[in-house]
Amino acid sequence: MAGGPHWREQPAGGDTVTAAQQRSEAFWERIEAQLAETDPDIAIDRDAFYSQPEWDVFQMRYTSAGGHRLFAWLSVPHGDGPFPALIRMPDYASVHDIIYTPLRHQAVVMNATHRGQRNSDEQVRASYPGLLTDGIESSDTYTLFGAYADALRAMDVLTMQSVATVGTVALMGAGLGASLALAAAARRPHISAVAADTPLALGHPTALEPGLGYPLGELADYLRMYPETRDAVEERLSVVNPLNTASGVRCPVLMSAGRFDRSVCPLDFAEELAGALTECDFRVYDGAAEGGGHLHGQVRGAWLAARLGLEIS
């Protein structure tokens, strides 16, 4: 049940750059450099089984940083375009199917994956649970850092593909996908809107608190086994703290949180993040990690349609 909408519109933070923000910027610059030297090598094949009279569905494959070959579903309405586009960033899950949305009749819809997920696991196959701690001993081996590069690569290849002309682009995601969407929007200023459901608190000190449920609970389990690594882990993960890049998100954001969430997006973190975003329509619901569930899904659909200039029939 919804706890009512919370509207916050604030200017971005001041000009002071913290050490954490400097580390975060260096992290993103390395990712951008790796992507720049990697040929995306896009391959697109129409999927006759999933295509419909109103739209075509394509299987999309491309290469991200480190040579990881990734998979995405791409849905394209019939017509000449240009079409508005919606990218769903991948959540913490092994498999991502074709996203359902009534906007598919009018918009290009891309359902991206990141390295380790099924169909994107030639080099590394992620475990669930386990993704949040796989290779965490070093920044060079931490699998999940690659997912942030993969989020940027998904946005870039959408504009490079040849089967549809794309206009306005919006992002959406839940959990990890919400954090990826916010980070990507901070790096790609052409994004027009972000719908971020219960962003994963990875990188924020809240994520290392004891007693959290999974997936964040993976981190506490790791630190219980290796308590001497706590300071190193906290500093290592801080480069993806959503607060470090929040001021770079210049587009409107719709964000949801569950009042009793203790596994993905604890409310204290969600409130802090909403306050750091330049323009955030923040909705708190009387639930947990589902962040409003079906009820918020209706709100999100209408909100995205309005920002993409579409009508839901």
N, C-alpha and C positions, 0 to 999 in steps of 0.2 A: 504494500500500500504506500502510495506516495506521501512523503512528508511535506510536500509543497515545493514549488519552484523557488530557488534562491538566485537572484540576479546580482551579478557583480560586474561592474565595468570600471576598470582602473587603468591608469597610465602604467606603462612599463616601469620597471625599477630604475634607480639612479644610474649614474655613469660609472660608479665604482665597480671594478672587476675583482672578484675574490680569487684566491689561489685555486679553489675548486673549479671555478669557471674557466680559469686559464688552462687547467689540466683537461677540462672537458673540450675546450676549443682545440687544443692540440690533438686530442683523440679524434675529433671530427675532421681535422685537416689531414690526418693520416689516412682516414677512410676515404676521403675525397681523392687523395692522391692515388690510392690503390685502385679506385674505380676508374680514374682517368686513364690509367695504363692498362686497363682490362677491356678487351674487345667484347661487347655484349653478345655478339654472335646470335642474333634473334632467329628463332625458327617458330613458325606458326602453322598449325594444321587444323582445318575445320573438323569438328566432331559431329558427324551426322546424327548420332544417337541423341545427343542433348540439344541440338538445334531445333528451333520451332518456327512456325510460319511468320512470327513477328520478329525474330532475332536469330542470329547465328552464334554458335558457341565454338570457341577455338581453344585448342591446347597450345599453350605458349611455353617455350623453353628459351632460356638465355643464361649468360654467364655473369657471375658477380665476382667481387674481390676474392683473391685467392684461388680463382679458377673453379669455384663451386657452380655447378650447373643446376639451375633452379627451374621450377615449374609453376605455372599460373593458369587459371581459367580466365578466359576473356569472352565476354558476351557483348555482341554488337547489334544494335537495332538495324532493321532494314531501312534504307534511305541513304541520302547523300551526305548528311552531316553539314557542318561540324556538330558533334554531339557533346553535351556535358558528360563528364566521367566521374565515376565513383570507384575508389580503390579501398578494398577492405584489407587492412593489415593483419597479418596472422597472429592468432592468440597462442597461448601455451597449450598446444594440442598436437598430436602426431599427424592427424589427417585433416585436410580442409577440402570440403566438397564445394560444389557450385553454390554461391550465395543466392538465397532467394530474396528478391525485392521487387515490388511492383514498379520500380523505376526502370527495370530492364527494358520495358517497351520504348523508353525515350532516351536512355542514357547508356553509354558504354560502362560496363561493370567488370572490374578486374579483381579477382580473388587471388592474391599473391601468397607465396609461401616463403619461408626462410630455410637456410641450410639446416639439415638434420631432420626436417619433416619429410614425410613420405612423398616420393616422387622428386625430392630435392636432397637425396641422401646418398649420392654416389661416393662422396668422400667421407662424410660423417653421418652416423645414424643416431639421432637423439633418443634418449630414454626419458620416460615419463612415469614416475618422477625421476629427476636427475639432471634435467636441462640447466637448471639454475646454478648447478655446481660443477658441471662437466668442464674440466680444464681450468678451474678457478685459481689454480696455483700460480698462474702467470697471465698477464694481459695478452701475451702472444698465443696462448693455448685456450683461452676462455671461449668456448663455442658461441655463447650467446652474444658476445660483442659482434660477431659476424652478422647476426640478424639485423643490426642497425645499418650495416652496409647494404644488406639485401633489401631493406625497406627503401633506401634511396635508389637502388638500382631498379626496383619495381616501378617507381615513379618515372624514372628516366626512360625506361624502355616503353612505357605506355605512350609517350610522345614520339618514340622512334618507329613504332610498329606501322605497318603499311595497310592494314585492313580497315582502319577507321580514322577519320579526322576528328581530333579531340579539341574541345574548347575549354570551358570552365572545368576545374578538377576539384573534387572534395575527397576527404579521407575519412574513414571510420575504422573503429577497432574496439575490442574489449580486452581488458586485462593487459597482457603484454602488447597486444595489437594496438591498444589505446596509447600506450607509452611510445611505441614505434611511430604511430601517426603524428603525435605531438612533436616528437623529435624531428621527423621528416619535414613537417610543416615549417619548423624553425630554420631548416636548411634550404628549403625550396619556397621562396616568397610568392610564387604564382598560385599557391593553393588558396582556394576561396573559402573553405570551411572545414572544420574538423569536428566529428562526433566521437567523443572519447568516453567510453563506458568503463568505469572503475579502473583507471590507469594503474598498472602494476607499480608498486613503490620501490622497485629495484633501483639501488643507488642512493636511496634516502636512508638516513640512520634508522628510521622506523622499521625498515625491512629486516634489520638484524635483531630486533627485540625477541626475547624468548617467549614461547607460548603461542606463536602464530600458527595458523593452519597452513596446509599446503596450497599453493606452491611455495610461498615465502618461507614456510617452515623448513624447507630444504636447507636454507642458509643457517638457521639455528642448529639444525642437526649437524651440519658440517663443522660449525664452530664448537659444538660440544665435543666433537672428536679431536679437533685441532684448535684449542682455545688460544694458543700462542700466535695464531695467524690473524686474530681479529682486526688489529690495526691495519695490517696490510690489505686484508679483504675489504675493509671499509673504504680505504683510500682507492683501491683498485676499482671498486664498483661506483665510486662517486662520480666518475666521468659520465655516467648515463643517468644521473639523478635528474628527473624531469624538471626540477626547479632551476637547474643551471641553464636550460635552453628555453624556459617558458617565456622570457621577455622577447625572444625572437619570433614567437608565433604572433603574427600580426592580423590574422584572420579571425572571424568569430569562432568560438568553441562552445559546443554543447557538451557538458560533462555530467555524468551521473555517479552517485556513490550510494552505498548501503550504510545506513546508520550503524549497523552492528557488524560490519565487515572486519574480520581479523585474519584474512588470508591473502588478500590481493591488494586492496586499496583502503587501508584503515582511515577512518574519518578525519582524524587530525591531519594526516598527510594530504587527503583530498582537499580539505579546506585551505591548507597552505598553498597547494598548487593552484587552486581556483583563484586565490587572491593574487598570485604572481602572474597570471595570464592577463593580457591586455584587455580582452573582451570575452567574458566567460558567463554563459547561462548555466548556472550550477544547480542541479536538481539532487536533493537528498531524499531517499526513500527508506521506509521502515522495513528494511531487509538487510541482507548481508552481501556476499560477493556478486549476486545476480544484479544488483544495482537498479532495481525497478522492474526487471524482467519484461514481460509482455507489455505492461502498461507503458514503460519507458520506450519500448520498441515502437509504439504508435507515435509517441512524441518525437522520437528520433527520425522516423520516416517522413513526417510532415515538415520537420525542421530542415532536413537535407533537401527535400523537394523544393522548398521555398528558396533556398540558397543556390540551387542549381537552375532555378527558373522553370520548374516542372510542376505538373499537376498530377496528383494521385487519383486515379479513377476509382 
